[in-house]
């Protein structure tokens, strides 16, 4: 990996206590992996870089982002997106995702900037993974336990 690990946390997967999401943080990225207590398998990590730039620095100063940072115990991954009217910074709560090693998490906080650099909106985002029938969702959770 080549970077020093700042901290490592593990969280049970939504829907089961047999699979845990392992999140390691470095200065420039999060490393995401999984542990299954029902299968003996190696731990492999997926590297998810942090967007560290002037937009994320401005967004971190907003009171709502500071509250969200506290709520997420500091486990936020900033992602910079080019919006049609300006920049957008999404702060993903790295603790939980529907799919254990998904690059995007179950919920985020979105900070929208105007073209002149003013913050014009801060709002939570809850990701939906499509309008899946409950049987498909249960099958997805079951497959996560055994893969």
BAGU-468299 format. One record per residue (C-alpha): x, y, z. Coordinates in steps of 0.001 Angstrom, whole numbers, plus 500000, padded with zeros to 6 digits. Example, Ala and Ser with C-alpha at 12.3 -4.5 7.8 and 13.67 -1.06 7.14 Angstrom:
BEGIN
512300495500507800
513670498940507140
//
This chain:
BEGIN
500000500000500000
502857502386500751
501004504686503142
500797504775506912
497475503665508338
495918506409510477
493239504139511960
491279500949511357
487644500330512280
485230497431511722
481436497646511504
478792494917511168
477157494845507777
473615496127507597
471366493064507838
473833490572509342
476340490314512162
478326487587510379
479984489926507884
481852493048508941
483061495999506873
486703496819507670
487744500412506975
491368501529507188
492140505219506781
495328506748505377
496083510422504751
494841510212501146
492384507288500981
490168504746502678
490841501037502278
487663498956502457
487485495203502995
485302492549504550
485535489810507160
483108486899507297
482864484921510508
481324482002508599
484075481676505980
487804481518506325
489049483897503629
491838486407503141
491162490063503756
491429492078500533
491101495849500453
489721498194497842
491400501644497781
489000504603497646
490839507942497318
489774511057499222
489236514270497265
491428516743499141
491245520206497586
489992523754498156
486347522686497717
486489520006500391
488398522383502692
485617524981502317
482900522370502802
484504521013506011
484086524480507581
480284524426507253
478485523738510581
476339520937509081
479435519163507776
481087519521511184
478014517920512826
478009515118510254
481724514543510835
481022514098514548
478065511785513832
480211509622511503
483051509548514039
485297511230511476
484942508385508962
483986510623506034
485322510306502505
485058513538500509
484238513066496817
484370516002494380
481795516031491579
481371518545488757
477768519732488904
476028521570486069
475982524826488066
479159524431490131
481107521992492255
479568519376494555
481288517665497471
479719514454498760
480857513247502176
480331509470502325
479928507919505779
482460505108505364
481047503011508185
478129501455506296
477221500382502761
474556498017501469
477184496083499530
480137495577501835
482919496768499503
480872499278497531
482695502478496527
479668504540497611
478003504249500978
474399504042502140
474187507740503017
476136510923502444
476021514626503059
476057516729499873
477475520252499744
476629522196496591
478621525251495553
477624528090493215
479998528983490378
481345531871492499
482335529457495319
479469530148497752
477822527183499467
474233527174498248
472944523877499648
473821521264502257
471581518204502414
471683514522503340
471614511904500585
470235508420501172
471114506083498362
468538503700497051
469732500610495285
466832500563492884
463292499556493616
464187495979494424
461638493480495665
462302492322499220
463214488829497946
466061490286495853
467323492331498800
467327489251501048
469152487270498341
471790490043498081
472330490027501858
472533486215501891
475112486217499082
477198488779500973
477395486393503941
478634483458501861
480849485026499188
//
